Amino acid sequence: MPSFSIKPATTADIPTIIAIQEQTWEATYSEILTREQIDYMFEKIYSPESLERQFTVEQHSFLILLNDGKPEGFASASEEGREKFKLHKIYVLPSTQGTGAGKYLLAAVENYVKSAGGKKLGLNVNRYNKAKGFYEKMGFAVTGQEDIPIGPYWMNDYVLEKELN
C-alpha cells in the first residue's frame, strides 16, 4: 500500500526533478514525439539552468511526491493572473502510475492553488497524450487548442481548465 506525502521543492531538489523526468519522458512521449523533439524539449525545459530560472525568475512552485519517503513524482504551478494558476508540469514515475499517485499529487497542487487564492487551474496537454483522459476524469474541461513553437518543433496542445471550489 503506497504511503504518499508531499514536500515543497527548492532549487536543491533540481537533481531529483531531473532524475524523475529522465525516467518519465521516454514513457510519456516516445509514441507521440520524435526522439529529436524529446531531446530538444528536455534540454530546453529540464536543464539545471532552465529549472533554476523556473524556480527563481518565473516563480514556479514545485512540489515533490514522496512514496514512503522516496521521490516518485513532481509538479509545478504558477500564478497566471487574477485568481488563475497554471499547472506547468505533473509527472510520476511509470512504476508509480496507476497507484493513485497522480491523483494525490494533483490534489496537492489544487490545495496549494486554493491556499494562494486561486479559483481556477489551467494546463496544456499534448493532443495525443493519454494523460488528457486523466485530467478530464479529475474535473478539467477542454477550453481550446494551441500550437506553440519550440525551436524547430511544435507543441500541439489542448488547453484545459478546472474551477476550484
ChimeraX commands (.cxc) that place a marker at each C-alpha (Angstrom):
marker #1 position 0.00,0.00,0.00 radius 0.5
marker #1 position 1.51,3.36,-1.02 radius 0.5
marker #1 position 2.28,5.92,1.66 radius 0.5
marker #1 position 2.25,9.25,-0.18 radius 0.5
marker #1 position 3.32,12.63,1.12 radius 0.5
marker #1 position 4.21,15.97,-0.45 radius 0.5
marker #1 position 7.14,18.26,0.17 radius 0.5
marker #1 position 7.67,21.72,-1.28 radius 0.5
marker #1 position 10.72,21.66,-3.54 radius 0.5
marker #1 position 13.63,24.08,-3.55 radius 0.5
marker #1 position 16.46,24.59,-6.01 radius 0.5
marker #1 position 18.34,21.91,-4.03 radius 0.5
marker #1 position 15.79,19.43,-5.47 radius 0.5
marker #1 position 16.69,20.16,-9.10 radius 0.5
marker #1 position 18.75,16.93,-9.44 radius 0.5
marker #1 position 15.77,14.93,-8.11 radius 0.5
marker #1 position 13.39,16.62,-10.58 radius 0.5
marker #1 position 15.77,15.86,-13.46 radius 0.5
marker #1 position 16.14,12.22,-12.35 radius 0.5
marker #1 position 12.36,11.74,-12.24 radius 0.5
marker #1 position 11.96,13.44,-15.60 radius 0.5
marker #1 position 14.62,11.26,-17.22 radius 0.5
marker #1 position 12.52,8.23,-16.26 radius 0.5
marker #1 position 9.14,9.65,-17.29 radius 0.5
marker #1 position 9.65,11.48,-20.58 radius 0.5
marker #1 position 10.51,8.43,-22.66 radius 0.5
marker #1 position 7.41,6.57,-21.46 radius 0.5
marker #1 position 5.22,9.65,-21.85 radius 0.5
marker #1 position 6.30,10.95,-25.24 radius 0.5
marker #1 position 8.05,8.19,-27.24 radius 0.5
marker #1 position 4.86,7.29,-29.12 radius 0.5
marker #1 position 3.81,10.87,-29.93 radius 0.5
marker #1 position 7.02,12.87,-30.49 radius 0.5
marker #1 position 10.24,12.21,-32.39 radius 0.5
marker #1 position 13.39,11.35,-30.47 radius 0.5
marker #1 position 14.90,14.64,-31.64 radius 0.5
marker #1 position 11.98,16.69,-30.32 radius 0.5
marker #1 position 12.02,14.86,-26.98 radius 0.5
marker #1 position 15.75,15.53,-26.59 radius 0.5
marker #1 position 15.39,19.18,-27.63 radius 0.5
marker #1 position 12.49,19.86,-25.26 radius 0.5
marker #1 position 14.17,18.03,-22.38 radius 0.5
marker #1 position 17.29,20.18,-22.73 radius 0.5
marker #1 position 15.23,23.37,-23.14 radius 0.5
marker #1 position 12.91,22.73,-20.17 radius 0.5
marker #1 position 14.87,20.47,-17.81 radius 0.5
marker #1 position 18.46,21.67,-17.90 radius 0.5
marker #1 position 19.65,22.71,-14.43 radius 0.5
marker #1 position 19.79,26.33,-15.66 radius 0.5
marker #1 position 16.24,26.25,-17.01 radius 0.5
marker #1 position 14.87,24.73,-13.80 radius 0.5
marker #1 position 16.77,27.29,-11.72 radius 0.5
marker #1 position 15.12,30.06,-13.80 radius 0.5
marker #1 position 11.68,28.46,-13.34 radius 0.5
marker #1 position 12.17,28.49,-9.56 radius 0.5
marker #1 position 13.66,31.97,-9.23 radius 0.5
marker #1 position 12.67,34.20,-12.15 radius 0.5
marker #1 position 9.40,32.63,-13.31 radius 0.5
marker #1 position 8.27,31.93,-9.73 radius 0.5
marker #1 position 7.07,28.37,-10.36 radius 0.5
marker #1 position 6.22,26.49,-7.17 radius 0.5
marker #1 position 7.36,22.87,-7.30 radius 0.5
marker #1 position 6.05,20.00,-5.19 radius 0.5
marker #1 position 7.74,16.62,-4.81 radius 0.5
marker #1 position 5.63,13.48,-4.37 radius 0.5
marker #1 position 7.17,11.06,-1.90 radius 0.5
marker #1 position 6.17,7.42,-1.50 radius 0.5
marker #1 position 7.49,6.03,1.78 radius 0.5
marker #1 position 9.93,8.95,1.75 radius 0.5
marker #1 position 11.24,8.20,-1.76 radius 0.5
marker #1 position 10.74,10.82,-4.54 radius 0.5
marker #1 position 8.42,9.39,-7.20 radius 0.5
marker #1 position 6.90,12.44,-8.86 radius 0.5
marker #1 position 6.74,16.20,-9.04 radius 0.5
marker #1 position 4.54,19.04,-10.21 radius 0.5
marker #1 position 4.93,22.77,-10.77 radius 0.5
marker #1 position 2.45,25.61,-10.99 radius 0.5
marker #1 position 2.46,29.39,-11.03 radius 0.5
marker #1 position 0.06,32.29,-10.84 radius 0.5
marker #1 position -1.07,33.45,-14.28 radius 0.5
marker #1 position -3.36,36.29,-13.36 radius 0.5
marker #1 position -6.16,37.24,-11.05 radius 0.5
marker #1 position -7.17,34.04,-9.22 radius 0.5
marker #1 position -5.87,31.86,-12.08 radius 0.5
marker #1 position -2.93,29.48,-11.90 radius 0.5
marker #1 position -1.27,27.25,-14.49 radius 0.5
marker #1 position -0.12,23.70,-13.91 radius 0.5
marker #1 position 3.13,23.57,-15.88 radius 0.5
marker #1 position 4.23,20.03,-15.08 radius 0.5
marker #1 position 2.99,16.93,-13.34 radius 0.5
marker #1 position 4.82,13.63,-13.68 radius 0.5
marker #1 position 5.01,10.43,-11.67 radius 0.5
marker #1 position 7.37,7.55,-12.32 radius 0.5
marker #1 position 5.97,4.93,-14.70 radius 0.5
marker #1 position 6.27,2.32,-11.91 radius 0.5
marker #1 position 4.07,4.53,-9.70 radius 0.5
marker #1 position 1.38,5.26,-12.28 radius 0.5
marker #1 position -1.95,3.60,-11.55 radius 0.5
marker #1 position -1.43,3.68,-7.77 radius 0.5
marker #1 position -3.28,6.93,-7.08 radius 0.5
marker #1 position -0.03,8.92,-7.06 radius 0.5
marker #1 position -1.08,11.29,-9.85 radius 0.5
marker #1 position -4.43,11.95,-8.20 radius 0.5
marker #1 position -2.69,12.61,-4.86 radius 0.5
marker #1 position -0.15,14.97,-6.45 radius 0.5
marker #1 position -2.80,16.85,-8.43 radius 0.5
marker #1 position -4.90,17.27,-5.26 radius 0.5
marker #1 position -1.82,18.74,-3.55 radius 0.5
marker #1 position -1.39,21.22,-6.41 radius 0.5
marker #1 position -5.07,22.19,-6.20 radius 0.5
marker #1 position -4.76,22.70,-2.43 radius 0.5
marker #1 position -1.68,24.86,-2.96 radius 0.5
marker #1 position -3.51,26.96,-5.58 radius 0.5
marker #1 position -6.56,27.42,-3.35 radius 0.5
marker #1 position -4.38,28.38,-0.37 radius 0.5
marker #1 position -2.75,31.05,-2.58 radius 0.5
marker #1 position -6.16,32.49,-3.50 radius 0.5
marker #1 position -6.58,30.70,-6.82 radius 0.5
marker #1 position -10.03,29.80,-8.09 radius 0.5
marker #1 position -9.09,28.34,-11.48 radius 0.5
marker #1 position -6.33,25.95,-12.60 radius 0.5
marker #1 position -5.37,25.64,-16.25 radius 0.5
marker #1 position -2.95,23.41,-18.11 radius 0.5
marker #1 position -1.81,22.39,-21.57 radius 0.5
marker #1 position -1.54,18.76,-22.67 radius 0.5
marker #1 position -0.32,17.33,-25.96 radius 0.5
marker #1 position -3.34,16.43,-28.09 radius 0.5
marker #1 position -2.13,12.81,-28.33 radius 0.5
marker #1 position -1.13,12.38,-24.69 radius 0.5
marker #1 position -3.10,9.71,-22.80 radius 0.5
marker #1 position -2.99,11.99,-19.73 radius 0.5
marker #1 position -5.82,14.05,-21.26 radius 0.5
marker #1 position -8.25,11.37,-20.05 radius 0.5
marker #1 position -6.79,11.57,-16.53 radius 0.5
marker #1 position -7.25,15.35,-16.45 radius 0.5
marker #1 position -10.86,15.08,-17.66 radius 0.5
marker #1 position -11.56,12.43,-15.03 radius 0.5
marker #1 position -10.15,14.85,-12.45 radius 0.5
marker #1 position -12.62,17.57,-13.49 radius 0.5
marker #1 position -10.73,19.51,-16.16 radius 0.5
marker #1 position -12.51,20.51,-19.38 radius 0.5
marker #1 position -11.02,21.35,-22.78 radius 0.5
marker #1 position -11.38,25.08,-23.47 radius 0.5
marker #1 position -9.28,25.34,-26.62 radius 0.5
marker #1 position -6.25,24.29,-28.63 radius 0.5
marker #1 position -2.82,25.86,-29.10 radius 0.5
marker #1 position 0.07,25.19,-31.45 radius 0.5
marker #1 position 3.17,26.57,-29.75 radius 0.5
marker #1 position 6.55,26.75,-31.49 radius 0.5
marker #1 position 9.51,25.41,-29.52 radius 0.5
marker #1 position 12.68,25.81,-31.54 radius 0.5
marker #1 position 12.23,23.93,-34.81 radius 0.5
marker #1 position 9.30,21.91,-33.38 radius 0.5
marker #1 position 5.69,22.43,-32.33 radius 0.5
marker #1 position 3.76,21.63,-29.19 radius 0.5
marker #1 position 0.25,20.74,-30.37 radius 0.5
marker #1 position -1.80,21.09,-27.20 radius 0.5
marker #1 position -5.27,21.12,-25.78 radius 0.5
marker #1 position -5.90,23.83,-23.20 radius 0.5
marker #1 position -7.84,22.58,-20.17 radius 0.5
marker #1 position -9.27,24.37,-17.14 radius 0.5
marker #1 position -10.86,23.46,-13.85 radius 0.5
marker #1 position -12.81,25.64,-11.44 radius 0.5
marker #1 position -11.60,25.05,-7.89 radius 0.5
marker #1 position -14.17,25.18,-5.07 radius 0.5
marker link #1:1,2 radius 0.2
marker link #1:2,3 radius 0.2
marker link #1:3,4 radius 0.2
marker link #1:4,5 radius 0.2
marker link #1:5,6 radius 0.2
marker link #1:6,7 radius 0.2
marker link #1:7,8 radius 0.2
marker link #1:8,9 radius 0.2
marker link #1:9,10 radius 0.2
marker link #1:10,11 radius 0.2
marker link #1:11,12 radius 0.2
marker link #1:12,13 radius 0.2
marker link #1:13,14 radius 0.2
marker link #1:14,15 radius 0.2
marker link #1:15,16 radius 0.2
marker link #1:16,17 radius 0.2
marker link #1:17,18 radius 0.2
marker link #1:18,19 radius 0.2
marker link #1:19,20 radius 0.2
marker link #1:20,21 radius 0.2
marker link #1:21,22 radius 0.2
marker link #1:22,23 radius 0.2
marker link #1:23,24 radius 0.2
marker link #1:24,25 radius 0.2
marker link #1:25,26 radius 0.2
marker link #1:26,27 radius 0.2
marker link #1:27,28 radius 0.2
marker link #1:28,29 radius 0.2
marker link #1:29,30 radius 0.2
marker link #1:30,31 radius 0.2
marker link #1:31,32 radius 0.2
marker link #1:32,33 radius 0.2
marker link #1:33,34 radius 0.2
marker link #1:34,35 radius 0.2
marker link #1:35,36 radius 0.2
marker link #1:36,37 radius 0.2
marker link #1:37,38 radius 0.2
marker link #1:38,39 radius 0.2
marker link #1:39,40 radius 0.2
marker link #1:40,41 radius 0.2
marker link #1:41,42 radius 0.2
marker link #1:42,43 radius 0.2
marker link #1:43,44 radius 0.2
marker link #1:44,45 radius 0.2
marker link #1:45,46 radius 0.2
marker link #1:46,47 radius 0.2
marker link #1:47,48 radius 0.2
marker link #1:48,49 radius 0.2
marker link #1:49,50 radius 0.2
marker link #1:50,51 radius 0.2
marker link #1:51,52 radius 0.2
marker link #1:52,53 radius 0.2
marker link #1:53,54 radius 0.2
marker link #1:54,55 radius 0.2
marker link #1:55,56 radius 0.2
marker link #1:56,57 radius 0.2
marker link #1:57,58 radius 0.2
marker link #1:58,59 radius 0.2
marker link #1:59,60 radius 0.2
marker link #1:60,61 radius 0.2
marker link #1:61,62 radius 0.2
marker link #1:62,63 radius 0.2
marker link #1:63,64 radius 0.2
marker link #1:64,65 radius 0.2
marker link #1:65,66 radius 0.2
marker link #1:66,67 radius 0.2
marker link #1:67,68 radius 0.2
marker link #1:68,69 radius 0.2
marker link #1:69,70 radius 0.2
marker link #1:70,71 radius 0.2
marker link #1:71,72 radius 0.2
marker link #1:72,73 radius 0.2
marker link #1:73,74 radius 0.2
marker link #1:74,75 radius 0.2
marker link #1:75,76 radius 0.2
marker link #1:76,77 radius 0.2
marker link #1:77,78 radius 0.2
marker link #1:78,79 radius 0.2
marker link #1:79,80 radius 0.2
marker link #1:80,81 radius 0.2
marker link #1:81,82 radius 0.2
marker link #1:82,83 radius 0.2
marker link #1:83,84 radius 0.2
marker link #1:84,85 radius 0.2
marker link #1:85,86 radius 0.2
marker link #1:86,87 radius 0.2
marker link #1:87,88 radius 0.2
marker link #1:88,89 radius 0.2
marker link #1:89,90 radius 0.2
marker link #1:90,91 radius 0.2
marker link #1:91,92 radius 0.2
marker link #1:92,93 radius 0.2
marker link #1:93,94 radius 0.2
marker link #1:94,95 radius 0.2
marker link #1:95,96 radius 0.2
marker link #1:96,97 radius 0.2
marker link #1:97,98 radius 0.2
marker link #1:98,99 radius 0.2
marker link #1:99,100 radius 0.2
marker link #1:100,101 radius 0.2
marker link #1:101,102 radius 0.2
marker link #1:102,103 radius 0.2
marker link #1:103,104 radius 0.2
marker link #1:104,105 radius 0.2
marker link #1:105,106 radius 0.2
marker link #1:106,107 radius 0.2
marker link #1:107,108 radius 0.2
marker link #1:108,109 radius 0.2
marker link #1:109,110 radius 0.2
marker link #1:110,111 radius 0.2
marker link #1:111,112 radius 0.2
marker link #1:112,113 radius 0.2
marker link #1:113,114 radius 0.2
marker link #1:114,115 radius 0.2
marker link #1:115,116 radius 0.2
marker link #1:116,117 radius 0.2
marker link #1:117,118 radius 0.2
marker link #1:118,119 radius 0.2
marker link #1:119,120 radius 0.2
marker link #1:120,121 radius 0.2
marker link #1:121,122 radius 0.2
marker link #1:122,123 radius 0.2
marker link #1:123,124 radius 0.2
marker link #1:124,125 radius 0.2
marker link #1:125,126 radius 0.2
marker link #1:126,127 radius 0.2
marker link #1:127,128 radius 0.2
marker link #1:128,129 radius 0.2
marker link #1:129,130 radius 0.2
marker link #1:130,131 radius 0.2
marker link #1:131,132 radius 0.2
marker link #1:132,133 radius 0.2
marker link #1:133,134 radius 0.2
marker link #1:134,135 radius 0.2
marker link #1:135,136 radius 0.2
marker link #1:136,137 radius 0.2
marker link #1:137,138 radius 0.2
marker link #1:138,139 radius 0.2
marker link #1:139,140 radius 0.2
marker link #1:140,141 radius 0.2
marker link #1:141,142 radius 0.2
marker link #1:142,143 radius 0.2
marker link #1:143,144 radius 0.2
marker link #1:144,145 radius 0.2
marker link #1:145,146 radius 0.2
marker link #1:146,147 radius 0.2
marker link #1:147,148 radius 0.2
marker link #1:148,149 radius 0.2
marker link #1:149,150 radius 0.2
marker link #1:150,151 radius 0.2
marker link #1:151,152 radius 0.2
marker link #1:152,153 radius 0.2
marker link #1:153,154 radius 0.2
marker link #1:154,155 radius 0.2
marker link #1:155,156 radius 0.2
marker link #1:156,157 radius 0.2
marker link #1:157,158 radius 0.2
marker link #1:158,159 radius 0.2
marker link #1:159,160 radius 0.2
marker link #1:160,161 radius 0.2
marker link #1:161,162 radius 0.2
marker link #1:162,163 radius 0.2
marker link #1:163,164 radius 0.2
marker link #1:164,165 radius 0.2
view
